[in-house]
Amino acid sequence: MENGNEIPEDANEHCPGPQSESAGKSDSCAGCPNQEICATAPKGPDPDLVAIAERMATVKHKILVLSGKGGVGKSTFSAQLSFALADMQYQVGLLDIDICGPSIPKMLGLEGHDIHQNNFGWSPVYVEHNLAVMSIGFMLPNPDEAVIWRGPRKNGIIKQFLKDVHWGELDYLVVDAPPGTSDEHISIVQFLQETGIDGAIIVTTPQEVSLIDVRKEVNFCKKVGIPVLGVVENMSGLRQPVADVRFMRVSETGEEREDTEWALEYIRQNAPELLNLVACTEVFDSSRGGAARMCAEMGVPFLGKVPMDPQLGKASEGGRSCFTDQKCGVSAPALKRIIAKFIPDHAISGSLVDDGA
């Protein structure tokens, strides 16, 4: 994307270029798969880019968190990454550009908060003194309000988040993007590219139906010149302490009856050492090698696996960090190891890389 008017590979013949005023509107654009995106994307030199560059001059590192599909835990990863960086005493900003499905306010425990303005612009909402959050979720009259916006309005609000929000001095700005490769992704890249994007972390689940779209996400990053910092395989098997497992009896007709108390008492009486074990099972099919194999094939880093942990889900629902919640004993260590791979070694605190939850 160094050349803003570079012709996409799948464009029609006589394509005027995505930065042309006639992009998406000329006769030659009819039937092109990029027509809608080109028609709605910002065109030509944008004076607001100067304002964005000035705002972003005080941000040292910018990380995009992407996914090919929804529901793979991308926002959970964004939230916990932000908590981790804040715990390491960095100044952190978390920007939610998932305009139609903003879940970051919920995952940071900030539901019901409003955005305020001051002499410097919009003020983000703070979880802690060093963790600031901005999301369209703070601007909705009620959390169930549907956001039904076309590309230009989405582009406009993302631009406002970048040029009008007073982030102050930040070590890291984490950008939680919607799934796929749509208007929001093109906008954030165009608006931030001149200020420098460290790279993207892509979140997936192990099964091939998810990896198909992750390959597209990797190719998107390569086309627009964003380094792929790595891929995270989330929900990589269910891991749960035996003591937290529910036990059911299922009849031949499919009727269920819970027998957890009986089962745990039986274990305590006959094999108490089993209560110190973690029960593991594969939820998604990873027989084709999962994200690790895909990364090897595509030449991008594989950052690691995060197991499906019910306690991590509860921490996210409650807007809490899994690193301070002692219950996330299987997911927190996995997340710590992953984060340690793309944060400079000299900056990692001992508490973050310690395998204890």
Secondary structure, DSSP 8 states (H G I E B T S, - for coil): --STT---TT--TT---TTSTTTTTSGGGTT-TTHHHHHHS--S--THHHHHHHHHTTEEEEEEEEESSTTSSHHHHHHHHHHHHHHTT--EEEEE--SSS--HHHHTT-TT---EEETTEEE-EEEETTEEEEEGGGTSSSTT------HHHHHHHHHHHHHTB---SEEEEEEE--SSSSHHHHHHHHHHGGG---EEEEEE-SSHHHHHHHHHHHHHHHHHT--EEEEEEEEEEEEEEGGG---EEE-TT--EEE-HHHHHHHHHHH-GGGGGSEEEE--S--TT-HHHHHHHHHT--EEEEEEE-HHHHHHHHTT--TTT-TT-TTHHHHHHHHHHHHS-GGG--HHHH-S--
